[in-house]
């Protein structure tokens, strides 16, 4: 029988704006490094960060709902000038957050 995915809880936010700035910078760096640096990467990182900050200000601390909120809201973003999609952005945010918590995400760990 397969085991359900364990929930990952972020510490309660004391400064959502600062978290958002970190996420925006980290995500843009990831986007620019993964393929080619593009002007649209800044817009993608900014929009994902806005969603993240709003969710954190509303008290969301669970990783999966945070990533799902970003995925859902990024569906309205125009990715036609990008190599990315809402799925790659949401997954990257999840990976960045796990890395920031020191959680190994390799090999299903």
Secondary structure, DSSP 8 states (H G I E B T S, - for coil): --------B----S-HHHHHHHHHHHHHHHHHHHS---HHHHHHHHHHHHHHHHHHHTT--BHHHHHHHHHHHHTTS--TTSS--HHHHHHHHHHHHHHHTT---GGG-
